[in-house]
């Protein structure tokens, strides 16, 4: 998934530089900065790129699923958010 995202970003960057940044807009501006929207988008990306099916199978593989799975979800959300920023 990370490789696919990197390839997509690289191809978009090449097009962006060919256009001299004509289509480059700020993602977050002080007027539109809303942390709730950012977290909502991050949660959607978590579902899209990691899926809950993997978490269900993880429950059988770990020793303390009630403790391990919530930590894994939060770390994955954090990693996804940082990756997309």
N, C-alpha and C positions, 0 to 999 in steps of 0.2 A: 504494500500500500504506500509506504513512504517512497519507494522507487517510482511508482506511478505518479504520485504527487509531485515529486521532483522533476520528472520528465515533462509533466504538464506545465509546471512553473517555468522551466527552462524554455520550452517552446513559446510560451506566452511572453517571456522576457525578450526573446529575440524579435518577435513581432512588435513589441512595445518600443524597443530601441530603433527599429526601422521607421517607426512613425514619429520619432523624436519626442516621445512621451506625450503625444497629443491626447491620448485617452487616459492618462494617469490622473486619477483623482484621489484625494485623501479619503482613506477608509473611515477614520474617526476624526471628526472635527469637534471643537468645543461645543458647538451648538447641537450636535447630534449624538454626543457621547452618552450612551445609556448602557450601563453594565448588565442590566437585565436582558437586553437584546443580544448582547455578546454571549452571555451564558446560555441563552436559549439556542443560539446557533451552534455553540460548542457541543451542547447535548445532542443536537441533530447529527452533527458530524460523528459523534461517538457511536450513535446507533448505526449510522450509515457505514462506517469504516471498521467497526469492531464487532457489532452485533451482540445481541443477548444470547444467541445460541452458544457462543464460546463460553460465556459465563456459566450457563447451565451445565456444560460438560466439565467446566473447571470445578464445580461443586463436588464432583465425584473424585477428583484427583488430589485435593488438598486435605491436610489434616484438620484444620479448624476453619471450615467454610464460612461460618458466621462472622469470623474476625477477618479472614483473608480477603473474601470477595468484596466487601465494602471498601477496603483499602485499595484493592486493585481497580475498582470503578473510579474512585476519586483520583488516583494517580493517572489513570488513562484519560480522564477528562482534563486534567491539568496538562498532560503531555499533548493532547489533541489541541487544546487552546493555544499553547505555546507554539506548536507547529504551524497552526494556521495564522497566527500573528506574524 
